[in-house]
Amino acid sequence: MAILFQTIYLSILRSFILMKEGAKMSHNELDILREKVDTLNLQLLELINERAKAAQEIGKIKRKTRYVPF
């Protein structure tokens, strides 16, 4: 009977250790994904700013040439 309780105890203990390690992994994975999202956000902002500059240049050219849309 004592061996059975010891086996169950060790099994529960291993489960807690694995759960704790899994939680650490999840936090690490979350940090990595958050960094990726931050990097993507910066890339999006750079692209939006680049687009805005191009749109301003288009506006300047239209004003200079007195461009009339259809």
PDB file of N, CA, C, O and CB in Angstrom:
ATOM      1  N   MET A   1       0.814  -1.196   0.000  1.00  0.00           N
ATOM      2  CA  MET A   1       0.000   0.000   0.000  1.00  0.00           C
ATOM      3  C   MET A   1       0.860   1.263   0.000  1.00  0.00           C
ATOM      4  O   MET A   1       0.539   2.238  -0.680  1.00  0.00           O
ATOM      5  CB  MET A   1      -0.927  -0.004   1.198  1.00  0.00           C
ATOM      6  N   ALA A   2       1.947   1.241   0.762  1.00  0.00           N
ATOM      7  CA  ALA A   2       2.841   2.403   0.838  1.00  0.00           C
ATOM      8  C   ALA A   2       3.460   2.688  -0.520  1.00  0.00           C
ATOM      9  O   ALA A   2       3.636   3.849  -0.888  1.00  0.00           O
ATOM     10  CB  ALA A   2       3.946   2.174   1.886  1.00  0.00           C
ATOM     11  N   ILE A   3       3.792   1.638  -1.273  1.00  0.00           N
ATOM     12  CA  ILE A   3       4.386   1.807  -2.602  1.00  0.00           C
ATOM     13  C   ILE A   3       3.372   2.468  -3.536  1.00  0.00           C
ATOM     14  O   ILE A   3       3.748   3.314  -4.347  1.00  0.00           O
ATOM     15  CB  ILE A   3       4.852   0.437  -3.181  1.00  0.00           C
ATOM     16  N   LEU A   4       2.124   2.105  -3.436  1.00  0.00           N
ATOM     17  CA  LEU A   4       1.072   2.701  -4.257  1.00  0.00           C
ATOM     18  C   LEU A   4       0.951   4.194  -3.968  1.00  0.00           C
ATOM     19  O   LEU A   4       0.891   4.996  -4.900  1.00  0.00           O
ATOM     20  CB  LEU A   4      -0.276   1.997  -4.006  1.00  0.00           C
ATOM     21  N   PHE A   5       0.916   4.584  -2.687  1.00  0.00           N
ATOM     22  CA  PHE A   5       0.826   5.991  -2.315  1.00  0.00           C
ATOM     23  C   PHE A   5       2.061   6.757  -2.782  1.00  0.00           C
ATOM     24  O   PHE A   5       1.959   7.895  -3.243  1.00  0.00           O
ATOM     25  CB  PHE A   5       0.658   6.132  -0.798  1.00  0.00           C
ATOM     26  N   GLN A   6       3.218   6.128  -2.659  1.00  0.00           N
ATOM     27  CA  GLN A   6       4.456   6.770  -3.097  1.00  0.00           C
ATOM     28  C   GLN A   6       4.422   6.989  -4.608  1.00  0.00           C
ATOM     29  O   GLN A   6       4.831   8.046  -5.088  1.00  0.00           O
ATOM     30  CB  GLN A   6       5.687   5.918  -2.697  1.00  0.00           C
ATOM     31  N   THR A   7       3.946   6.012  -5.353  1.00  0.00           N
ATOM     32  CA  THR A   7       3.839   6.124  -6.807  1.00  0.00           C
ATOM     33  C   THR A   7       2.874   7.236  -7.193  1.00  0.00           C
ATOM     34  O   THR A   7       3.160   8.032  -8.088  1.00  0.00           O
ATOM     35  CB  THR A   7       3.381   4.792  -7.417  1.00  0.00           C
ATOM     36  N   ILE A   8       1.739   7.288  -6.520  1.00  0.00           N
ATOM     37  CA  ILE A   8       0.749   8.337  -6.795  1.00  0.00           C
ATOM     38  C   ILE A   8       1.333   9.703  -6.451  1.00  0.00           C
ATOM     39  O   ILE A   8       1.185  10.654  -7.220  1.00  0.00           O
ATOM     40  CB  ILE A   8      -0.557   8.090  -5.992  1.00  0.00           C
ATOM     41  N   TYR A   9       1.993   9.804  -5.304  1.00  0.00           N
ATOM     42  CA  TYR A   9       2.600  11.066  -4.869  1.00  0.00           C
ATOM     43  C   TYR A   9       3.618  11.546  -5.902  1.00  0.00           C
ATOM     44  O   TYR A   9       3.607  12.714  -6.291  1.00  0.00           O
ATOM     45  CB  TYR A   9       3.276  10.901  -3.485  1.00  0.00           C
ATOM     46  N   LEU A  10       4.501  10.641  -6.347  1.00  0.00           N
ATOM     47  CA  LEU A  10       5.512  11.010  -7.334  1.00  0.00           C
ATOM     48  C   LEU A  10       4.875  11.424  -8.658  1.00  0.00           C
ATOM     49  O   LEU A  10       5.345  12.348  -9.322  1.00  0.00           O
ATOM     50  CB  LEU A  10       6.477   9.849  -7.561  1.00  0.00           C
ATOM     51  N   SER A  11       3.818  10.742  -9.027  1.00  0.00           N
ATOM     52  CA  SER A  11       3.113  11.081 -10.261  1.00  0.00           C
ATOM     53  C   SER A  11       2.517  12.492 -10.179  1.00  0.00           C
ATOM     54  O   SER A  11       2.618  13.273 -11.125  1.00  0.00           O
ATOM     55  CB  SER A  11       2.005  10.048 -10.545  1.00  0.00           C
ATOM     56  N   ILE A  12       1.899  12.804  -9.043  1.00  0.00           N
ATOM     57  CA  ILE A  12       1.326  14.144  -8.841  1.00  0.00           C
ATOM     58  C   ILE A  12       2.434  15.193  -8.824  1.00  0.00           C
ATOM     59  O   ILE A  12       2.290  16.260  -9.420  1.00  0.00           O
ATOM     60  CB  ILE A  12       0.512  14.202  -7.519  1.00  0.00           C
ATOM     61  N   LEU A  13       3.518  14.896  -8.155  1.00  0.00           N
ATOM     62  CA  LEU A  13       4.645  15.821  -8.084  1.00  0.00           C
ATOM     63  C   LEU A  13       5.208  16.105  -9.471  1.00  0.00           C
ATOM     64  O   LEU A  13       5.481  17.258  -9.805  1.00  0.00           O
ATOM     65  CB  LEU A  13       5.740  15.258  -7.177  1.00  0.00           C
ATOM     66  N   ARG A  14       5.386  15.050 -10.290  1.00  0.00           N
ATOM     67  CA  ARG A  14       5.860  15.228 -11.666  1.00  0.00           C
ATOM     68  C   ARG A  14       4.893  16.093 -12.477  1.00  0.00           C
ATOM     69  O   ARG A  14       5.316  16.923 -13.282  1.00  0.00           O
ATOM     70  CB  ARG A  14       6.044  13.862 -12.349  1.00  0.00           C
ATOM     71  N   SER A  15       3.606  15.894 -12.261  1.00  0.00           N
ATOM     72  CA  SER A  15       2.599  16.689 -12.984  1.00  0.00           C
ATOM     73  C   SER A  15       2.726  18.165 -12.639  1.00  0.00           C
ATOM     74  O   SER A  15       2.652  19.018 -13.523  1.00  0.00           O
ATOM     75  CB  SER A  15       1.177  16.192 -12.657  1.00  0.00           C
ATOM     76  N   PHE A  16       2.916  18.474 -11.358  1.00  0.00           N
ATOM     77  CA  PHE A  16       3.078  19.865 -10.942  1.00  0.00           C
ATOM     78  C   PHE A  16       4.348  20.469 -11.531  1.00  0.00           C
ATOM     79  O   PHE A  16       4.347  21.622 -11.962  1.00  0.00           O
ATOM     80  CB  PHE A  16       3.108  19.966  -9.414  1.00  0.00           C
ATOM     81  N   ILE A  17       5.418  19.703 -11.552  1.00  0.00           N
ATOM     82  CA  ILE A  17       6.673  20.195 -12.126  1.00  0.00           C
ATOM     83  C   ILE A  17       6.491  20.477 -13.606  1.00  0.00           C
ATOM     84  O   ILE A  17       6.926  21.519 -14.096  1.00  0.00           O
ATOM     85  CB  ILE A  17       7.816  19.178 -11.909  1.00  0.00           C
ATOM     86  N   LEU A  18       5.852  19.562 -14.325  1.00  0.00           N
ATOM     87  CA  LEU A  18       5.618  19.767 -15.752  1.00  0.00           C
ATOM     88  C   LEU A  18       4.707  20.958 -16.012  1.00  0.00           C
ATOM     89  O   LEU A  18       4.923  21.719 -16.956  1.00  0.00           O
ATOM     90  CB  LEU A  18       5.018  18.519 -16.368  1.00  0.00           C
ATOM     91  N   MET A  19       3.682  21.118 -15.168  1.00  0.00           N
ATOM     92  CA  MET A  19       2.778  22.266 -15.319  1.00  0.00           C
ATOM     93  C   MET A  19       3.543  23.562 -15.102  1.00  0.00           C
ATOM     94  O   MET A  19       3.347  24.532 -15.833  1.00  0.00           O
ATOM     95  CB  MET A  19       1.591  22.171 -14.327  1.00  0.00           C
ATOM     96  N   LYS A  20       4.416  23.581 -14.099  1.00  0.00           N
ATOM     97  CA  LYS A  20       5.189  24.785 -13.812  1.00  0.00           C
ATOM     98  C   LYS A  20       6.131  25.099 -14.967  1.00  0.00           C
ATOM     99  O   LYS A  20       6.249  26.254 -15.375  1.00  0.00           O
ATOM    100  CB  LYS A  20       5.981  24.622 -12.504  1.00  0.00           C
ATOM    101  N   GLU A  21       6.811  24.065 -15.504  1.00  0.00           N
ATOM    102  CA  GLU A  21       7.690  24.269 -16.648  1.00  0.00           C
ATOM    103  C   GLU A  21       6.892  24.735 -17.863  1.00  0.00           C
ATOM    104  O   GLU A  21       7.349  25.589 -18.623  1.00  0.00           O
ATOM    105  CB  GLU A  21       8.456  22.979 -16.974  1.00  0.00           C
ATOM    106  N   GLY A  22       5.705  24.172 -18.041  1.00  0.00           N
ATOM    107  CA  GLY A  22       4.847  24.584 -19.149  1.00  0.00           C
ATOM    108  C   GLY A  22       4.435  26.036 -19.024  1.00  0.00           C
ATOM    109  O   GLY A  22       4.346  26.751 -20.021  1.00  0.00           O
ATOM    110  N   ALA A  23       4.182  26.472 -17.797  1.00  0.00           N
ATOM    111  CA  ALA A  23       3.806  27.867 -17.567  1.00  0.00           C
ATOM    112  C   ALA A  23       4.965  28.790 -17.919  1.00  0.00           C
ATOM    113  O   ALA A  23       4.766  29.852 -18.509  1.00  0.00           O
ATOM    114  CB  ALA A  23       3.375  28.082 -16.101  1.00  0.00           C
ATOM    115  N   LYS A  24       6.180  28.378 -17.553  1.00  0.00           N
ATOM    116  CA  LYS A  24       7.354  29.186 -17.908  1.00  0.00           C
ATOM    117  C   LYS A  24       7.493  29.268 -19.415  1.00  0.00           C
ATOM    118  O   LYS A  24       7.781  30.332 -19.962  1.00  0.00           O
ATOM    119  CB  LYS A  24       8.637  28.598 -17.287  1.00  0.00           C
ATOM    120  N   MET A  25       7.288  28.147 -20.081  1.00  0.00           N
ATOM    121  CA  MET A  25       7.365  28.123 -21.528  1.00  0.00           C
ATOM    122  C   MET A  25       6.329  29.055 -22.133  1.00  0.00           C
ATOM    123  O   MET A  25       6.619  29.802 -23.067  1.00  0.00           O
ATOM    124  CB  MET A  25       7.175  26.705 -22.049  1.00  0.00           C
ATOM    125  N   SER A  26       5.131  29.004 -21.598  1.00  0.00           N
ATOM    126  CA  SER A  26       4.060  29.839 -22.134  1.00  0.00           C
ATOM    127  C   SER A  26       4.392  31.314 -21.986  1.00  0.00           C
ATOM    128  O   SER A  26       4.144  32.100 -22.901  1.00  0.00           O
ATOM    129  CB  SER A  26       2.739  29.527 -21.435  1.00  0.00           C
ATOM    130  N   HIS A  27       4.953  31.701 -20.837  1.00  0.00           N
ATOM    131  CA  HIS A  27       5.334  33.101 -20.635  1.00  0.00           C
ATOM    132  C   HIS A  27       6.422  33.487 -21.624  1.00  0.00           C
ATOM    133  O   HIS A  27       6.388  34.574 -22.200  1.00  0.00           O
ATOM    134  CB  HIS A  27       5.815  33.340 -19.184  1.00  0.00           C
ATOM    135  N   ASN A  28       7.383  32.597 -21.821  1.00  0.00           N
ATOM    136  CA  ASN A  28       8.456  32.867 -22.768  1.00  0.00           C
ATOM    137  C   ASN A  28       7.899  32.974 -24.185  1.00  0.00           C
ATOM    138  O   ASN A  28       8.273  33.874 -24.937  1.00  0.00           O
ATOM    139  CB  ASN A  28       9.529  31.769 -22.695  1.00  0.00           C
ATOM    140  N   GLU A  29       7.012  32.062 -24.544  1.00  0.00           N
ATOM    141  CA  GLU A  29       6.390  32.108 -25.866  1.00  0.00           C
ATOM    142  C   GLU A  29       5.588  33.389 -26.041  1.00  0.00           C
ATOM    143  O   GLU A  29       5.621  34.005 -27.106  1.00  0.00           O
ATOM    144  CB  GLU A  29       5.488  30.886 -26.078  1.00  0.00           C
ATOM    145  N   LEU A  30       4.872  33.790 -25.005  1.00  0.00           N
ATOM    146  CA  LEU A  30       4.101  35.033 -25.067  1.00  0.00           C
ATOM    147  C   LEU A  30       5.017  36.227 -25.274  1.00  0.00           C
ATOM    148  O   LEU A  30       4.715  37.114 -26.073  1.00  0.00           O
ATOM    149  CB  LEU A  30       3.275  35.221 -23.790  1.00  0.00           C
ATOM    150  N   ASP A  31       6.137  36.254 -24.557  1.00  0.00           N
ATOM    151  CA  ASP A  31       7.091  37.354 -24.716  1.00  0.00           C
ATOM    152  C   ASP A  31       7.616  37.414 -26.142  1.00  0.00           C
ATOM    153  O   ASP A  31       7.735  38.495 -26.719  1.00  0.00           O
ATOM    154  CB  ASP A  31       8.257  37.202 -23.732  1.00  0.00           C
ATOM    155  N   ILE A  32       7.930  36.257 -26.709  1.00  0.00           N
ATOM    156  CA  ILE A  32       8.432  36.204 -28.079  1.00  0.00           C
ATOM    157  C   ILE A  32       7.370  36.708 -29.051  1.00  0.00           C
ATOM    158  O   ILE A  32       7.671  37.484 -29.958  1.00  0.00           O
ATOM    159  CB  ILE A  32       8.858  34.770 -28.446  1.00  0.00           C
ATOM    160  N   LEU A  33       6.133  36.267 -28.861  1.00  0.00           N
ATOM    161  CA  LEU A  33       5.047  36.711 -29.748  1.00  0.00           C
ATOM    162  C   LEU A  33       4.760  38.196 -29.581  1.00  0.00           C
ATOM    163  O   LEU A  33       4.471  38.884 -30.560  1.00  0.00           O
ATOM    164  CB  LEU A  33       3.773  35.906 -29.477  1.00  0.00           C
ATOM    165  N   ARG A  34       4.837  38.697 -28.355  1.00  0.00           N
ATOM    166  CA  ARG A  34       4.631  40.134 -28.132  1.00  0.00           C
ATOM    167  C   ARG A  34       5.706  40.958 -28.817  1.00  0.00           C
ATOM    168  O   ARG A  34       5.420  42.011 -29.387  1.00  0.00           O
ATOM    169  CB  ARG A  34       4.614  40.447 -26.634  1.00  0.00           C
ATOM    170  N   GLU A  35       6.950  40.478 -28.763  1.00  0.00           N
ATOM    171  CA  GLU A  35       8.036  41.164 -29.469  1.00  0.00           C
ATOM    172  C   GLU A  35       7.776  41.175 -30.968  1.00  0.00           C
ATOM    173  O   GLU A  35       8.008  42.179 -31.641  1.00  0.00           O
ATOM    174  CB  GLU A  35       9.388  40.493 -29.171  1.00  0.00           C
ATOM    175  N   LYS A  36       7.293  40.052 -31.484  1.00  0.00           N
ATOM    176  CA  LYS A  36       6.991  39.966 -32.914  1.00  0.00           C
ATOM    177  C   LYS A  36       5.893  40.963 -33.290  1.00  0.00           C
ATOM    178  O   LYS A  36       5.984  41.639 -34.315  1.00  0.00           O
ATOM    179  CB  LYS A  36       6.563  38.529 -33.293  1.00  0.00           C
ATOM    180  N   VAL A  37       4.858  41.047 -32.455  1.00  0.00           N
ATOM    181  CA  VAL A  37       3.765  41.998 -32.711  1.00  0.00           C
ATOM    182  C   VAL A  37       4.294  43.427 -32.670  1.00  0.00           C
ATOM    183  O   VAL A  37       3.930  44.245 -33.514  1.00  0.00           O
ATOM    184  CB  VAL A  37       2.622  41.819 -31.674  1.00  0.00           C
ATOM    185  N   ASP A  38       5.150  43.734 -31.698  1.00  0.00           N
ATOM    186  CA  ASP A  38       5.738  45.075 -31.611  1.00  0.00           C
ATOM    187  C   ASP A  38       6.548  45.399 -32.864  1.00  0.00           C
ATOM    188  O   ASP A  38       6.462  46.506 -33.395  1.00  0.00           O
ATOM    189  CB  ASP A  38       6.630  45.191 -30.363  1.00  0.00           C
ATOM    190  N   THR A  39       7.329  44.436 -33.331  1.00  0.00           N
ATOM    191  CA  THR A  39       8.130  44.633 -34.542  1.00  0.00           C
ATOM    192  C   THR A  39       7.227  44.864 -35.749  1.00  0.00           C
ATOM    193  O   THR A  39       7.481  45.756 -36.558  1.00  0.00           O
ATOM    194  CB  THR A  39       9.049  43.421 -34.789  1.00  0.00           C
ATOM    195  N   LEU A  40       6.181  44.066 -35.867  1.00  0.00           N
ATOM    196  CA  LEU A  40       5.239  44.240 -36.979  1.00  0.00           C
ATOM    197  C   LEU A  40       4.542  45.595 -36.909  1.00  0.00           C
ATOM    198  O   LEU A  40       4.329  46.237 -37.937  1.00  0.00           O
ATOM    199  CB  LEU A  40       4.196  43.117 -36.976  1.00  0.00           C
ATOM    200  N   ASN A  41       4.186  46.030 -35.703  1.00  0.00           N
ATOM    201  CA  ASN A  41       3.562  47.348 -35.541  1.00  0.00           C
ATOM    202  C   ASN A  41       4.488  48.453 -36.028  1.00  0.00           C
ATOM    203  O   ASN A  41       4.047  49.380 -36.707  1.00  0.00           O
ATOM    204  CB  ASN A  41       3.185  47.588 -34.073  1.00  0.00           C
ATOM    205  N   LEU A  42       5.773  48.360 -35.684  1.00  0.00           N
ATOM    206  CA  LEU A  42       6.738  49.362 -36.147  1.00  0.00           C
ATOM    207  C   LEU A  42       6.861  49.345 -37.664  1.00  0.00           C
ATOM    208  O   LEU A  42       6.932  50.400 -38.294  1.00  0.00           O
ATOM    209  CB  LEU A  42       8.111  49.119 -35.508  1.00  0.00           C
ATOM    210  N   GLN A  43       6.884  48.155 -38.254  1.00  0.00           N
ATOM    211  CA  GLN A  43       6.964  48.054 -39.709  1.00  0.00           C
ATOM    212  C   GLN A  43       5.736  48.665 -40.363  1.00  0.00           C
ATOM    213  O   GLN A  43       5.847  49.345 -41.384  1.00  0.00           O
ATOM    214  CB  GLN A  43       7.115  46.596 -40.138  1.00  0.00           C
ATOM    215  N   LEU A  44       4.562  48.426 -39.778  1.00  0.00           N
ATOM    216  CA  LEU A  44       3.329  49.011 -40.312  1.00  0.00           C
ATOM    217  C   LEU A  44       3.370  50.533 -40.244  1.00  0.00           C
ATOM    218  O   LEU A  44       2.993  51.213 -41.199  1.00  0.00           O
ATOM    219  CB  LEU A  44       2.109  48.485 -39.545  1.00  0.00           C
ATOM    220  N   LEU A  45       3.830  51.066 -39.110  1.00  0.00           N
ATOM    221  CA  LEU A  45       3.931  52.521 -38.975  1.00  0.00           C
ATOM    222  C   LEU A  45       4.881  53.111 -40.003  1.00  0.00           C
ATOM    223  O   LEU A  45       4.600  54.160 -40.584  1.00  0.00           O
ATOM    224  CB  LEU A  45       4.393  52.892 -37.572  1.00  0.00           C
ATOM    225  N   GLU A  46       6.010  52.437 -40.230  1.00  0.00           N
ATOM    226  CA  GLU A  46       6.958  52.917 -41.236  1.00  0.00           C
ATOM    227  C   GLU A  46       6.317  52.934 -42.619  1.00  0.00           C
ATOM    228  O   GLU A  46       6.493  53.889 -43.376  1.00  0.00           O
ATOM    229  CB  GLU A  46       8.220  52.040 -41.248  1.00  0.00           C
ATOM    230  N   LEU A  47       5.576  51.885 -42.949  1.00  0.00           N
ATOM    231  CA  LEU A  47       4.911  51.820 -44.252  1.00  0.00           C
ATOM    232  C   LEU A  47       3.830  52.895 -44.389  1.00  0.00           C
ATOM    233  O   LEU A  47       3.692  53.516 -45.443  1.00  0.00           O
ATOM    234  CB  LEU A  47       4.296  50.435 -44.459  1.00  0.00           C
ATOM    235  N   ILE A  48       3.074  53.105 -43.323  1.00  0.00           N
ATOM    236  CA  ILE A  48       2.023  54.132 -43.356  1.00  0.00           C
ATOM    237  C   ILE A  48       2.648  55.517 -43.544  1.00  0.00           C
ATOM    238  O   ILE A  48       2.142  56.334 -44.313  1.00  0.00           O
ATOM    239  CB  ILE A  48       1.174  54.093 -42.050  1.00  0.00           C
ATOM    240  N   ASN A  49       3.759  55.775 -42.830  1.00  0.00           N
ATOM    241  CA  ASN A  49       4.449  57.058 -42.984  1.00  0.00           C
ATOM    242  C   ASN A  49       4.998  57.222 -44.395  1.00  0.00           C
ATOM    243  O   ASN A  49       4.924  58.307 -44.972  1.00  0.00           O
ATOM    244  CB  ASN A  49       5.584  57.180 -41.964  1.00  0.00           C
ATOM    245  N   GLU A  50       5.544  56.155 -44.948  1.00  0.00           N
ATOM    246  CA  GLU A  50       6.061  56.184 -46.316  1.00  0.00           C
ATOM    247  C   GLU A  50       4.938  56.482 -47.304  1.00  0.00           C
ATOM    248  O   GLU A  50       5.118  57.255 -48.244  1.00  0.00           O
ATOM    249  CB  GLU A  50       6.741  54.845 -46.669  1.00  0.00           C
ATOM    250  N   ARG A  51       3.775  55.864 -47.084  1.00  0.00           N
ATOM    251  CA  ARG A  51       2.617  56.092 -47.944  1.00  0.00           C
ATOM    252  C   ARG A  51       2.149  57.542 -47.845  1.00  0.00           C
ATOM    253  O   ARG A  51       1.821  58.168 -48.852  1.00  0.00           O
ATOM    254  CB  ARG A  51       1.472  55.137 -47.569  1.00  0.00           C
ATOM    255  N   ALA A  52       2.123  58.069 -46.619  1.00  0.00           N
ATOM    256  CA  ALA A  52       1.698  59.456 -46.414  1.00  0.00           C
ATOM    257  C   ALA A  52       2.630  60.424 -47.140  1.00  0.00           C
ATOM    258  O   ALA A  52       2.173  61.398 -47.738  1.00  0.00           O
ATOM    259  CB  ALA A  52       1.656  59.790 -44.913  1.00  0.00           C
ATOM    260  N   LYS A  53       3.932  60.156 -47.088  1.00  0.00           N
ATOM    261  CA  LYS A  53       4.895  61.015 -47.793  1.00  0.00           C
ATOM    262  C   LYS A  53       4.652  60.963 -49.299  1.00  0.00           C
ATOM    263  O   LYS A  53       4.709  61.990 -49.974  1.00  0.00           O
ATOM    264  CB  LYS A  53       6.347  60.586 -47.472  1.00  0.00           C
ATOM    265  N   ALA A  54       4.382  59.769 -49.824  1.00  0.00           N
ATOM    266  CA  ALA A  54       4.106  59.627 -51.260  1.00  0.00           C
ATOM    267  C   ALA A  54       2.829  60.389 -51.627  1.00  0.00           C
ATOM    268  O   ALA A  54       2.771  61.045 -52.667  1.00  0.00           O
ATOM    269  CB  ALA A  54       3.972  58.125 -51.649  1.00  0.00           C
ATOM    270  N   ALA A  55       1.814  60.300 -50.775  1.00  0.00           N
ATOM    271  CA  ALA A  55       0.557  61.018 -51.031  1.00  0.00           C
ATOM    272  C   ALA A  55       0.792  62.529 -51.017  1.00  0.00           C
ATOM    273  O   ALA A  55       0.200  63.257 -51.814  1.00  0.00           O
ATOM    274  CB  ALA A  55      -0.516  60.633 -49.978  1.00  0.00           C
ATOM    275  N   GLN A  56       1.653  62.999 -50.115  1.00  0.00           N
ATOM    276  CA  GLN A  56       1.972  64.441 -50.081  1.00  0.00           C
ATOM    277  C   GLN A  56       2.675  64.865 -51.361  1.00  0.00           C
ATOM    278  O   GLN A  56       2.392  65.934 -51.903  1.00  0.00           O
ATOM    279  CB  GLN A  56       2.857  64.778 -48.856  1.00  0.00           C
ATOM    280  N   GLU A  57       3.587  64.036 -51.846  1.00  0.00           N
ATOM    281  CA  GLU A  57       4.287  64.344 -53.093  1.00  0.00           C
ATOM    282  C   GLU A  57       3.302  64.411 -54.261  1.00  0.00           C
ATOM    283  O   GLU A  57       3.403  65.283 -55.124  1.00  0.00           O
ATOM    284  CB  GLU A  57       5.378  63.290 -53.374  1.00  0.00           C
ATOM    285  N   ILE A  58       2.354  63.481 -54.274  1.00  0.00           N
ATOM    286  CA  ILE A  58       1.324  63.502 -55.320  1.00  0.00           C
ATOM    287  C   ILE A  58       0.551  64.820 -55.249  1.00  0.00           C
ATOM    288  O   ILE A  58       0.295  65.456 -56.272  1.00  0.00           O
ATOM    289  CB  ILE A  58       0.352  62.287 -55.171  1.00  0.00           C
ATOM    290  N   GLY A  59       0.185  65.220 -54.037  1.00  0.00           N
ATOM    291  CA  GLY A  59      -0.538  66.485 -53.864  1.00  0.00           C
ATOM    292  C   GLY A  59       0.259  67.676 -54.361  1.00  0.00           C
ATOM    293  O   GLY A  59      -0.294  68.575 -54.994  1.00  0.00           O
ATOM    294  N   LYS A  60       1.559  67.691 -54.078  1.00  0.00           N
ATOM    295  CA  LYS A  60       2.411  68.791 -54.548  1.00  0.00           C
ATOM    296  C   LYS A  60       2.434  68.844 -56.069  1.00  0.00           C
ATOM    297  O   LYS A  60       2.312  69.916 -56.662  1.00  0.00           O
ATOM    298  CB  LYS A  60       3.843  68.637 -54.004  1.00  0.00           C
ATOM    299  N   ILE A  61       2.589  67.692 -56.692  1.00  0.00           N
ATOM    300  CA  ILE A  61       2.628  67.631 -58.159  1.00  0.00           C
ATOM    301  C   ILE A  61       1.296  68.084 -58.742  1.00  0.00           C
ATOM    302  O   ILE A  61       1.272  68.814 -59.732  1.00  0.00           O
ATOM    303  CB  ILE A  61       2.963  66.200 -58.641  1.00  0.00           C
ATOM    304  N   LYS A  62       0.194  67.662 -58.143  1.00  0.00           N
ATOM    305  CA  LYS A  62      -1.127  68.059 -58.635  1.00  0.00           C
ATOM    306  C   LYS A  62      -1.318  69.566 -58.519  1.00  0.00           C
ATOM    307  O   LYS A  62      -1.889  70.190 -59.413  1.00  0.00           O
ATOM    308  CB  LYS A  62      -2.233  67.326 -57.860  1.00  0.00           C
ATOM    309  N   ARG A  63      -0.843  70.153 -57.421  1.00  0.00           N
ATOM    310  CA  ARG A  63      -0.986  71.603 -57.259  1.00  0.00           C
ATOM    311  C   ARG A  63      -0.122  72.361 -58.275  1.00  0.00           C
ATOM    312  O   ARG A  63      -0.549  73.367 -58.842  1.00  0.00           O
ATOM    313  CB  ARG A  63      -0.603  72.020 -55.824  1.00  0.00           C
ATOM    314  N   LYS A  64       1.095  71.859 -58.494  1.00  0.00           N
ATOM    315  CA  LYS A  64       2.005  72.509 -59.453  1.00  0.00           C
ATOM    316  C   LYS A  64       1.434  72.461 -60.873  1.00  0.00           C
ATOM    317  O   LYS A  64       1.493  73.445 -61.609  1.00  0.00           O
ATOM    318  CB  LYS A  64       3.396  71.833 -59.421  1.00  0.00           C
ATOM    319  N   THR A  65       0.886  71.312 -61.242  1.00  0.00           N
ATOM    320  CA  THR A  65       0.414  71.119 -62.617  1.00  0.00           C
ATOM    321  C   THR A  65      -1.055  71.494 -62.763  1.00  0.00           C
ATOM    322  O   THR A  65      -1.630  71.389 -63.846  1.00  0.00           O
ATOM    323  CB  THR A  65       0.622  69.669 -63.051  1.00  0.00           C
ATOM    324  N   ARG A  66      -1.649  71.929 -61.671  1.00  0.00           N
ATOM    325  CA  ARG A  66      -3.080  72.249 -61.671  1.00  0.00           C
ATOM    326  C   ARG A  66      -3.901  71.082 -62.227  1.00  0.00           C
ATOM    327  O   ARG A  66      -4.808  71.255 -63.041  1.00  0.00           O
ATOM    328  CB  ARG A  66      -3.344  73.524 -62.497  1.00  0.00           C
ATOM    329  N   TYR A  67      -3.550  69.911 -61.757  1.00  0.00           N
ATOM    330  CA  TYR A  67      -4.198  68.668 -62.185  1.00  0.00           C
ATOM    331  C   TYR A  67      -5.679  68.721 -61.854  1.00  0.00           C
ATOM    332  O   TYR A  67      -6.069  69.059 -60.736  1.00  0.00           O
ATOM    333  CB  TYR A  67      -3.538  67.440 -61.514  1.00  0.00           C
ATOM    334  N   VAL A  68      -6.502  68.380 -62.846  1.00  0.00           N
ATOM    335  CA  VAL A  68      -7.944  68.325 -62.646  1.00  0.00           C
ATOM    336  C   VAL A  68      -8.396  66.879 -62.815  1.00  0.00           C
ATOM    337  O   VAL A  68      -8.231  66.297 -63.887  1.00  0.00           O
ATOM    338  CB  VAL A  68      -8.693  69.271 -63.642  1.00  0.00           C
ATOM    339  N   PRO A  69      -8.965  66.298 -61.760  1.00  0.00           N
ATOM    340  CA  PRO A  69      -9.443  64.913 -61.897  1.00  0.00           C
ATOM    341  C   PRO A  69     -10.618  64.848 -62.859  1.00  0.00           C
ATOM    342  O   PRO A  69     -11.259  65.858 -63.148  1.00  0.00           O
ATOM    343  CB  PRO A  69      -9.851  64.336 -60.524  1.00  0.00           C
ATOM    344  N   PHE A  70     -10.882  63.677 -63.336  1.00  0.00           N
ATOM    345  CA  PHE A  70     -11.952  63.485 -64.338  1.00  0.00           C
ATOM    346  C   PHE A  70     -13.218  64.120 -63.925  1.00  0.00           C
ATOM    347  O   PHE A  70     -14.209  64.051 -64.652  1.00  0.00           O
ATOM    348  CB  PHE A  70     -12.199  62.035 -64.592  1.00  0.00           C
TER     349      PHE A  70
END
